[in-house]
């Protein structure tokens, strides 16, 4: 059982949990993820690491309420326990001195990208970060991301904060400006990552994405998370989750992510009915 | 000489029509009368070839006589002396190719139903928990610590053997429950999970610590374990990395590796969705590719999950099928349709990326290949389309890369399994042993247990002689 040390709501339906997990905290590296199971009946879901503290013995994850599991997770309080918490899983992000790295964070992607930007900055890279959300109420960690970047551009689709527009616009401008961009990291909803990749393609800049297919075990034994990269099938949980965005078969990823839409709806309706009974 | 009784006691089973709709155990177990009747057939051959045929060398005539005498505590003691997991072995061992094949009465076509008797004794022990307490020996810690990676049959057996010898054992398990393939792979209706947890409970009662949610290679490496207090490591993480057909369309939705299909169904209890949160999708017509025990398990689960038609599609013929005869018969009785000498060439999907059909072609058997079985050869021009909405490649597994890629000095075979010495289970790395599917590739529960036993014996020999 893993105790929730601290929780905070960062934005509309976006929550931060700091969880007591000393063994994971000692080994965690940027880009890795954990698999969480709330209780005996819960499903296993992956959450990318947002932060960790080896001394405190804690791991921090950030999640958005999108279905029954995350709705249930959001109701937990500090002092509550989560049944299972496994990690650190996946291959850590490749951190090296590349030169100038543009880190693009879409929505909840701000959480996993922050430790990656921090590690890259510590390695001596110039970090230009682009933080985007649909509107002001969904933005979070602006200051945190700014503290690990040399430059930060904030966008909202509806213009309620920062620059009006989507993240690909400032990304394109940077690439067109003549600034030498050596690498781009893009993390966020799949469609956002696809658009970022399409934006960088003509400029030939290596673009790393963090894929988020459905997972069950997270340790490479079932193949549920299989993605196609460069025409070869890979398991996102053991070969990734970072991949070369230009090689990813995005349509396949979208199709596989939609596999359980009916079941997800059913679970959500059941959860709603249960909540209705309690209130 | 006394007349030999060749009437084997049949095993009561749920009838095929009913059982195809539920996940309850198919085999119902002997009654006390049946057990005694079957035990009475044993001629107590002093040469006991049955014991020689058992990978863990159970004193079979011994426990069978105790059953006949009605001395159940003694039957339990004899059985548990050599087998820590009898409730499991009695249910899933291929006795027909092991102890029962060696049985003196096998020549007359009526070997003693050793597996059914073993299950009877194990189930009796479960129903009498005070026996476990009474038979628990006094174990004093000998000062040495061993790490076991994986809580499947190899790991549990090795841990139990070492614990009985006074070692402090910690099992590191990647999943959220212990049991490995016993929990995620073998279906509920063949091996009830409550039985598995009962056996795990026995191992824990010997003083073994099980750390769940620990993926060795990620949360700690083997070298770190050896540097931080463990005197030896037994690697038994299984061969958990699924093999796929590698044909076009294999990544369409509703194409599951058998590992994923069985894990969702058995470990995550998807058959009780939405009460349990993990879903699974089974359409009207399911095609399972492969003909081993896992393929039988997957096909029988698919039926229970509501499929109207379930096919086993296999490229060779009936005689070459690797599955246990009992599992094939159970599948057939429940209505699984066998399409033999047939192989897939590609999957076809709809506009939403879901599988809708498979292109199959017929095969003919040629000369034997490296495995000794006739080589299947594609018949040109024999392609045809079969509409399906779920596909399950059940082709076997490869070793999971997490441990080999994070352990220095661990030599592998050309198939990616860990190289081990057959008698001692030693690897090329000092103080590291390995057994089960990680060393042999996908095999049986009992062969994994045998490896766990051999490793424990050798670990004990090595650590006893060291300071």
Interface residues (C-beta under 8 A of the other chain):
Chain A: X23 X24 X27 X37 X41 X42 X43 X44 X68 X69 X83 X84 X85 X86 X87 X88 X89 X216 X217 X219 X220 X221 X222 X223 X224 X226 X228 X233 X238 X251 X252 X254 X255 X256 X258 X259 X260 X263 X264 X266 X267 X270
Chain B: X174 X175 X176 X212 X213 X214 X215 X218 X219 X220 X238 X240 X241 X242 X244 X250 X251 X252 X253 X254 X256 X257 X259 X260 X263 X264 X268 X269 X273 X274 X275 X276 X277 X278 X279 X281 X352 X353 X354 X397 X400 X401 X402
